[in-house]
Amino acid sequence: MLWLLRHTEAAEGDPDEDRPLTDRGTQDAEAAGRALARLGVNIDACLTSPKKRALQTAQLVCEPLGVAVSIEPALSGEPFDARELTAGLGDVLLVGHDPSFSLTVNQLTGAQARLRKGGLAGIDNGELVVLLRPEEMEAIATADMPVT
């Protein structure tokens, strides 16, 4: 399974690669991690863009999953080959930027989906099986009922 998570909301400023998450971005990333953990999602590896906002998102999401985060320069925002990048890694979470993530979803599945900041796509064998917005992950993370 391949998971693509666009970084959450970041502050404006220069240089671009040093923009940190806003408070909202931090909350959305923490909720995404709790939602994935609550759903029992298994992640074997997490690769992230080296840009600060993506790295912070990855670290916050992976903390409740117990997954180490590795920096991957190919995820800095330019198009990349997801199959080549993730070969042999098992279930992988990629954290990065648009438009490259939305293009990757299209290339792998044929789906026309645009990932919002904090949006998550799950792809299994060329099929888009999950597409969640930050508010949906927040709802999963905070729901009182058990997930089955």
N, C-alpha and C positions, 0 to 999 in steps of 0.2 A: 504494500500500500504506500502510496506517495501522498504526502500532505504538503500543501503550499499555503503559507500564512504570510499575508502582506503585513509589514510592520504596522504598529498602531500609531495613533496621532503623535506627531512630533512638533516641537517648537520651531518657529521660523528662525532664520539667521544664516550666517556664513561663518566658516565654510560649511557647505552642505553636509559633508561626511561627519561633522561634529554635532549635528542637531540632536539634542536629547529628547526623550519622551516627555510629553506634558503629563500633568496629573491624570487627565482622562486616558491618555495612552497607557500609563502605568496600570490604571484600573482595568482597562480592556485586556491588556496582556495577562494580568493575574487571573482574570475571569476565564480567559481562553485556556490557561493551564488547568484551572480547577474543572472546567467543563470537560476537557479531554480526559483528565484523570477520572472524573465521575462516570464518563462513558466507557471507561476501561480500554481506552485506545493504547495500543502498544507501539512505542517508538523505539527503534533500535539505534538511530543516529539522528542528530540535528546538525544541519549545516546552515550557516547564516552569512549574510552579507557583512563585511567589516564595518559598514557605516553604523555609527553609534545608535541610531534609533532602531535599526534591525537587531543589532547585538543585544541591546537592552530588552527588546521584545522577546527574543529567543531565550534569554536567561530567565526572564519571569515566567514564560510559558513552560519551560523545561524543568524548573525547580520542583513543582509537585509531581512531575513524571519521573524524577530521578534520572534524567538523561543529561549527559555532558554535551556542551555546545562547542562546535568546531567552526572556526572562521573559514569561509570559502570565498575568495576574491571573485570568482566567476558570478556570484550572486549580487554584485554591486549595482546592477540595474540594466546591464546590456543583455541581449538575448543569450541563452545558454542551452546546452543539450542536457535535459534532465535525465535521460536514460544513461548517458555516459557518466554524468556526475554522480549518480546514485547506484551504479552497477555494483552488485555484491554487498550492499549495505543493509539489506532487509527493509523493514518499514522505516521510512525516512520522513522527517519534517524539514522542509526548506523554509527559511525566513528571509524575505527580501522585499522587492519593490515592483511597482507597476511602471510601465506597461508590460515588462518582461514576464511577470507572473500570469497575467491574463492571456498573453500570447502563448505561454507554455500550456495553460489549460486547453486552449483551442487546438494547439498542435497535437497534444496527447489524446484528446477526446473528441474534437470537432465541435465542442460546445462554445457558444458565444457568451461567455460570462466575464464580467468585469469585477475584479476583487476590490472592494472598498478597503480603506485603511482598517486593519484588524480583521479582514475577511479571510475565511479559511475554505480551501477546496481539498476534497479527498478524492483521489483517483486510484482505481483498482483495475489493473489490466486494461487500460485504455477507456474506462468508463468513469464518468463523473458521478460519484455515488453520494457525495456530501458537498453542500455549498452553504456555509453559514456566515451570517453577518455578526458583528460584535454584540448587538443586542440579543441575538438568539443564544450566543454562547454565555452571556450574562444570565439569561433565563435558565439555562441548563445548570450553570454553576450554582445558582441560588435556589433552585426548586426544592420544595420540601418532600416531594414524593420520590420513592426509589426509582432508579433507572433500571430497566430490564432489557 
